[in-house]
Amino acid sequence: MSFNLLAIRETGMPPDPLYPTPWLEPDSVELDERDGECLPPFTASALGVIEVLPGGSAKPIVQLRKLKVTVRATEARMIVACSKYEKGGGWMGFGLGGLSVALAANAVSKARAAQRRAGKMLVGHVPYPWLTGVGYQPGSWPGHDQVRLNLRDPTTPGRALFLDIALPREHSGANVAQRLAGLAATYRLAHEAGQLDDATCALLANLQAPAALAPVPNKFVGYVLVNQHGGPQAAGACP
């Protein structure tokens, strides 16, 4: 089954680098020293995971439209968590991986749902080494800006995914994308310098304090976090 970014996990489960481990507090996960300080969390009004197919077409995996998902950015990753993932349904799954998440996340009875999800949480994360780009589109979800995280599948070389997040009305997509790009660039330079080529180091250095991007109607605009021109990998290339 293909990696789809979201999973239902239980408190106290052994660590898994592919997914966060739920914490005792609602909508929270266990953090480690690399997470450092967290930005103030916000509640997403919609969320979707999309697979990028060869040729650039998109294939939805999971979409969430009726639940509230807590989103928080740390110094090492972007995290999504939802304790009441069965309340009222709202999950749509596509394909085997997405369908399995959707079936587990949608409820028939709220009382039964509360009992079933005790100690469980719907979680996902994007560690910054997975992140290849981050952008935004204003008003793409009615009344809300949307942020898109472009990431590589850590389990399948060449497979790419999007994580789309509809922001609260009071949040600016331009500001969120700008802040995420800076956090990701800073983290990668601090932890991956010996693995990056000169062009990537220069790219990330410029993105540590990125300029704000003006919106383009009906399009995502964003920051690219990988060297698209390739080139030899030079160990220790970053200062």
C-alpha positions as CSV (number, residue, x, y, z in Angstrom):
1,M,0.0,0.0,0.0
2,S,1.4,3.4,-1.0
3,F,2.4,5.9,1.7
4,N,-0.4,8.5,1.9
5,L,0.8,10.9,4.6
6,L,-2.1,10.3,7.1
7,A,-2.6,7.5,9.6
8,I,-4.6,6.7,12.7
9,R,-2.2,6.0,15.5
10,E,-2.5,5.3,19.2
11,T,-0.9,7.0,22.2
12,G,2.3,5.1,23.3
13,M,3.0,3.5,20.0
14,P,6.6,2.9,19.1
15,P,8.1,5.8,17.2
16,D,7.7,5.7,13.4
17,P,9.6,8.2,11.2
18,L,6.8,8.2,8.7
19,Y,4.1,9.4,11.2
20,P,3.9,11.4,14.5
21,T,3.0,9.6,17.7
22,P,-0.1,11.0,19.4
23,W,0.3,12.7,22.8
24,L,-2.0,12.7,25.8
25,E,-3.5,16.1,25.0
26,P,-6.1,16.4,22.3
27,D,-4.8,17.3,18.8
28,S,-1.2,17.0,19.9
29,V,1.8,14.7,19.2
30,E,5.0,13.8,20.9
31,L,7.8,16.3,20.1
32,D,11.6,15.8,20.2
33,E,14.6,18.0,20.6
34,R,14.8,18.8,16.9
35,D,11.3,20.3,16.9
36,G,12.5,23.2,19.0
37,E,10.0,26.0,19.4
38,C,6.5,25.6,17.8
39,L,4.7,28.4,16.0
40,P,1.2,29.0,17.3
41,P,-1.1,26.3,16.0
42,F,-4.2,26.9,13.9
43,T,-7.2,24.9,12.8
44,A,-7.5,23.9,9.2
45,S,-11.0,24.1,7.7
46,A,-10.1,21.6,4.9
47,L,-7.2,19.4,4.1
48,G,-6.3,17.1,1.2
49,V,-3.5,14.7,0.1
50,I,-2.9,14.5,-3.6
51,E,-0.5,12.3,-5.6
52,V,1.4,14.0,-8.5
53,L,1.3,11.6,-11.4
54,P,3.8,11.5,-14.3
55,G,3.1,14.4,-16.7
56,G,1.9,16.6,-13.9
57,S,-1.7,15.4,-13.4
58,A,-3.1,15.1,-9.9
59,K,-4.8,12.1,-8.2
60,P,-6.6,12.8,-4.9
61,I,-5.9,10.3,-2.1
62,V,-7.8,11.8,0.9
63,Q,-9.9,14.9,1.3
64,L,-11.2,16.4,4.5
65,R,-14.0,19.0,4.5
66,K,-16.0,18.8,7.7
67,L,-13.6,18.2,10.5
68,K,-11.2,20.5,12.3
69,V,-7.6,19.6,12.1
70,T,-4.9,21.2,14.2
71,V,-1.9,22.3,12.2
72,R,1.4,23.4,13.8
73,A,4.8,24.2,12.4
74,T,8.0,23.4,14.4
75,E,11.6,24.1,13.6
76,A,11.8,20.6,12.0
77,R,8.4,19.8,10.5
78,M,4.8,20.6,9.8
79,I,2.4,18.5,11.8
80,V,-1.4,17.8,11.5
81,A,-3.4,16.1,14.2
82,C,-7.1,15.5,14.8
83,S,-8.4,13.7,17.9
84,K,-12.1,13.9,16.9
85,Y,-11.5,12.4,13.5
86,E,-14.7,10.5,13.4
87,K,-17.1,13.3,14.3
88,G,-19.6,13.9,11.6
89,G,-17.7,12.2,8.7
90,G,-16.2,14.4,6.0
91,W,-13.3,12.2,4.9
92,M,-13.2,11.0,1.3
93,G,-10.7,8.3,0.3
94,F,-9.5,7.4,-3.2
95,G,-7.6,4.2,-3.9
96,L,-6.7,1.5,-1.4
97,G,-4.5,3.7,0.9
98,G,-6.9,6.7,1.0
99,L,-10.0,4.5,1.3
100,S,-8.6,2.7,4.4
101,V,-8.0,6.1,6.1
102,A,-11.4,7.4,5.2
103,L,-13.2,4.3,6.4
104,A,-11.5,4.4,9.7
105,A,-12.1,8.2,10.0
106,N,-15.8,8.5,9.2
107,A,-18.5,7.8,11.8
108,V,-21.9,6.2,11.8
109,S,-22.6,7.0,15.5
110,K,-21.0,9.8,17.5
111,A,-21.2,7.7,20.7
112,R,-19.6,4.7,19.1
113,A,-17.1,6.9,17.4
114,A,-15.9,8.4,20.7
115,Q,-15.4,5.0,22.2
116,R,-13.6,3.7,19.1
117,R,-11.2,6.6,18.9
118,A,-10.2,6.6,22.6
119,G,-6.4,6.9,22.7
120,K,-6.2,7.2,19.0
121,M,-5.6,10.2,16.7
122,L,-5.5,11.0,13.0
123,V,-2.0,12.3,12.4
124,G,0.5,13.2,9.7
125,H,3.7,15.2,9.3
126,V,6.0,16.7,6.7
127,P,9.6,16.8,8.0
128,Y,11.4,19.5,6.2
129,P,13.9,17.1,4.4
130,W,10.8,15.8,2.6
131,L,9.7,19.2,1.5
132,T,10.5,20.3,-2.0
133,G,8.4,23.4,-2.2
134,V,5.7,25.4,-0.5
135,G,3.2,27.8,-2.0
136,Y,-0.2,29.5,-1.5
137,Q,-3.3,30.6,-3.4
138,P,-5.6,33.3,-2.0
139,G,-9.2,32.4,-1.7
140,S,-8.9,29.1,-3.5
141,W,-11.1,27.5,-0.7
142,P,-14.2,29.8,-0.5
143,G,-13.3,32.6,1.8
144,H,-10.0,31.0,2.8
145,D,-6.4,31.1,1.6
146,Q,-4.9,27.7,0.8
147,V,-1.3,26.6,1.4
148,R,0.2,23.7,-0.6
149,L,3.2,21.7,0.6
150,N,5.1,19.8,-2.2
151,L,6.9,16.8,-0.8
152,R,8.6,13.7,-1.9
153,D,7.4,10.3,-0.8
154,P,10.1,9.1,1.7
155,T,9.3,5.4,0.8
156,T,9.2,5.5,-3.0
157,P,11.8,7.3,-5.1
158,G,10.3,9.6,-7.7
159,R,6.8,9.7,-6.1
160,A,5.6,13.2,-5.2
161,L,2.6,14.4,-3.1
162,F,0.8,17.6,-2.3
163,L,-0.6,18.4,1.1
164,D,-3.2,21.1,0.7
165,I,-4.4,23.1,3.8
166,A,-7.2,25.6,3.9
167,L,-6.3,28.2,6.4
168,P,-8.5,30.0,8.9
169,R,-10.0,33.2,7.5
170,E,-7.7,35.4,9.6
171,H,-4.5,33.7,8.3
172,S,-2.6,34.9,5.2
173,G,-1.5,32.2,2.9
174,A,1.4,34.4,1.8
175,N,2.6,34.8,5.4
176,V,2.3,31.1,6.2
177,A,4.1,29.9,3.0
178,Q,6.9,32.5,3.6
179,R,7.4,31.4,7.2
180,L,7.4,27.7,6.3
181,A,10.0,28.2,3.5
182,G,12.3,30.0,6.0
183,L,11.9,27.3,8.6
184,A,12.6,24.5,6.1
185,A,15.6,26.3,4.6
186,T,17.1,27.0,8.0
187,Y,16.6,23.4,9.2
188,R,18.1,21.8,6.1
189,L,21.2,24.0,6.2
190,A,21.7,23.2,9.8
191,H,21.2,19.4,9.5
192,E,22.0,18.5,5.9
193,A,24.9,20.8,5.0
194,G,27.3,18.0,4.3
195,Q,24.9,16.3,1.9
196,L,24.0,19.3,-0.3
197,D,25.6,20.7,-3.5
198,D,26.7,24.3,-3.8
199,A,23.6,25.3,-5.8
200,T,21.2,23.9,-3.2
201,C,23.1,25.5,-0.4
202,A,22.9,28.9,-2.1
203,L,19.2,28.4,-2.8
204,L,18.4,27.5,0.8
205,A,20.6,30.4,2.1
206,N,18.5,32.8,0.1
207,L,15.3,31.3,1.5
208,Q,16.2,31.6,5.2
209,A,14.5,35.0,5.1
210,P,12.5,34.8,1.9
211,A,10.7,37.8,0.3
212,A,6.9,37.8,0.3
213,L,5.4,36.5,-3.0
214,A,2.6,38.5,-4.7
215,P,-0.5,36.5,-5.5
216,V,-1.4,35.4,-9.0
217,P,-5.1,34.9,-9.7
218,N,-6.3,31.3,-9.7
219,K,-2.7,29.9,-9.4
220,F,-0.4,28.7,-6.6
221,V,2.8,30.7,-6.2
222,G,5.5,29.5,-4.0
223,Y,9.1,28.8,-3.0
224,V,11.2,26.0,-4.5
225,L,13.4,24.2,-2.0
226,V,15.3,21.9,-4.3
227,N,18.0,22.5,-6.9
228,Q,16.0,21.8,-10.1
229,H,19.0,21.9,-12.3
230,G,20.6,18.8,-10.7
231,G,24.4,18.8,-10.5
232,P,27.0,16.8,-8.6
233,Q,26.5,16.3,-4.9
234,A,29.5,17.7,-3.1
235,A,29.9,16.6,0.5
236,G,30.6,19.5,2.8
237,A,29.6,22.1,0.2
238,C,27.8,24.4,2.6
239,P,29.9,26.6,4.8
